[in-house]
Amino acid sequence: MNDTVLTTIAVTGFGVAFFHAAIPTHWLPFVLAARAQHWNHTKTLSVTALAGTGHVLVTALLGLLIAWFGIALNDRIGAWFPRIAGGGLLLLGGFYLYRQLTGKGHAHHHLFCGHEHTHAGELEDEHHHAAPPPSARKAAPSDRVAITSLLTLLTFSPCEAFLPIYASGVRYGWAGFALLTAILSVGTVLGMVIFTWLTLAGVQRIKLGLLERYESGLIGTLLCVVGFLIILFEK
């Protein structure tokens, strides 16, 4: 096994997880809910971390299926697996790059759920201008409903961009799966908590909308790089 390739896969995985968490749908809903429910920062960040954990668990479950199938396939076809896996990553990376070039740079299309996506500008506008009047606060949903809604939003929309990272680590067996799951957990939860905290703290000059706009191009480039490395160096 090539340790350089594993390190590249790990770094790429962290980058995908962390920058994916920068998408406004992963943190602004928590800020808006906190404003409506009058949560303090500690409670808001705790709910954010809990939702991020659910997001990771569902993604890891799908990654487990990929790892199980990939390890079994690797045992059968041996040296051919790196070429197949690398080629698959190149094709998927090319698809993401095509989306970027055709003006569909936002990659978080929620393959596994049906809720509509709200763009950063819409959420930010709501965050700045949609303060509920005092009379409406009494009609605000209970904390239980608000928290359940937030958990559902993230739990049933796994990070599909990370699934190819699981596929690229199949050659490293279950140890590789465990490492990538840990990286997914840290990158996702840390990213969501950081971006939520920055917004709660009033740090609003960071142009996170650019990450959303160019997410497909970024992910596509990273997948292509990993695909090339697997084909060239994995034997």
N, C-alpha and C positions, 0 to 999 in steps of 0.2 A: 504494500500500500504506500501511497505517496503522501507524506505528512504535509507537504506544501499545498497539495490539492485540498486536503481536509481543512487546513487552516483557511484557505480561500473560501471554501464552502461555508465554514463557520462565520467568517467575517461578513460574507455576503448575506447569510441568513440573518445576522443581527441587523445589518443595514436595511434589509427588506422589512423586517418586523418593526424596527424603530420608526422608519420613515412612513411606513404604512399607518402607524399609529398617529402620525401627524395630520392625517386626513380629518377635517373638521367633524365629520360624523362620529369620530372616536372620542371627542372631548367636549365639543360645544354643547351637545345635548345635556351633559352633566352640569355645565355651567348654567344653562337655562333652567334646568330642574331645580338647582340650588337656589336660584333667584326666586322662582315661583314658590318653593317650599320653605324658603328662609332657612336653608341649611348653613351651618358654619363650614369653614374650610376643611376641617378634619373629617366631618361626615361626608362631604362631597368627594374628597379624595379617597375615602374608604369605599364608597359606592363605586367610584371609578375603577379602583383596583379590583373589586369583586367582579365587576362586569368584564374587566380585562382578563381575569382568570377564567371566567366562563368562555370567553372568546378563544383563549388558548386551549382549553380542554377539548372543545369541539374540533378545533383545527388539529390537535394532537391525535384525536381519535381517527380522523381521516388519514393523518400521516401514518398511524399504526397500520392501517389497511394497506397503504402504499408500501410501507417497509416490509410487511409480511409477504406480500405478493412479490416485491422486488427481490428480497432475499432468496425466496424459493426459486425465482427465475434465474437469479445469478448462480445458484448452485447447479442449474441445469445447463446453462449456455456458457458459463465460465468467461473466457477472454472476450467473447462477443458483447457482453453486457455493457462495458464502458462505451463502446461505439453506439449501441442502441440508446443508452441513457443520455450520452452527450448529444447525439443527433436529435433526440426528443427535446432536450433543453434548447438547442439551437432553433428548432422549429417553433417552440413556444415563445422563445425570446423574440424571434422574428415576427410572431403574431402581435406581441405587445408593441414592438416598434412600428408595425403597420398601423395599429390603433393610434399611436402617437402622431404619425405622419398624416393620417386621415382625419385628424381633429378630434379623436376620441381618446385623448390622453388620460382621462380619468379611468383608472383600471379597476376601481372597487365597485364592480357591477353586481356583486352579491349573487353568485351562481346558485346558491343554496337557499335563498330567501326571496320574498317577493315585495319587501317594503320599498317605497320610493326613496330615491336619494335626494337630499337637500344640499345645494351647493353652499360653499363657504360664505359667499356674499349674502345669501339669503339668511343664513344662520347668524352672521355677524350683525346684519341689519336688525334681526329680531332681538339679538342680545342688547343692542344699543338703544332701540326705540320702542320695544314692546313691553315696557314695564306695566304690570297689571294695576289697575286702580285699587284702592283699599277695599272697595265693596266686592271686587272680584276675587280677592284673596280668600275669602271665606268659602268660595266655591271651588278652590283649588283641590285637586285630587289628594287623597291621603298619601302619606309617605310610602305605605305599602304598595299602592297602585303605581306611584311614580317610580319606585325602585324596581318593581317587577317589570315595568315597561322598559326601563333602561337595560336591565339584565337581558330581557328578551331581544332587544335591538342588537346587542353585541353577540350574545351566545349563539343565536341562530343565523349569524352571518360570519362564518369562519373566514380566516385569512387565506383565501385561495391562492394568493401570490406566494405564500410560503410552501405550498404543497410540492412544487418542483424542487425546492431545496431538500425536502425529505427524499425525493426520488434520487437526487444527486448524491446523497449520503448512504445509499443502500449497500454499496461495496464495503462499508465499515461496520455492517451488522447492527446488532441491537445496541452496542455501545455508541455507535454513531447516531442512532435514533434518539437515545437518551440525551446525548450532547446537544443535538439540534433542538430537542424539546425544551431543554433548559435555556438555550439561547432564545428560542421563540418566547418563552415565558418572561425572561428578563427584558428583552427588547420591546415586547408589546406592552406589558404592564408599566414598565418604566416610562416608555414614551407617552402613554395615555395620561399617567399621573403628572408628568412634567408639563405637558401642554395644557392640561386642565389647570394646574397650579399657576402657570404663567398667565392664563386668561383671568383667573380669579384675582391675581395680584395686579391686574391692570396693565400687563405688558402686551400692548396691542400693536406694536410696530413691526413685529415679526411677520413677514409675508408668507405665512404657511399655505396660502392659496396656491403659490407657485409649485409646492410639492404635490398638491392635488392635480394641478394642471399637467405636470410632466411626470406623473407617477408611472404611466405605461412605458415611457421612454427610459426612465431610470431602471425599472424592473427588467425590461427587455434587454438592456445593455448588460446588466449583472448576470442574467441567465445565459446570455450568449458567451460571456467571458468564462463562466463556470463550465459550460458545455465544451468549449474549445480546450480548456485545461484537462477535463476528463478524457477527451479523445486523445490528446497528445501525450499525457503523462501516466494515465492509469493503464496498467497492464494486467 
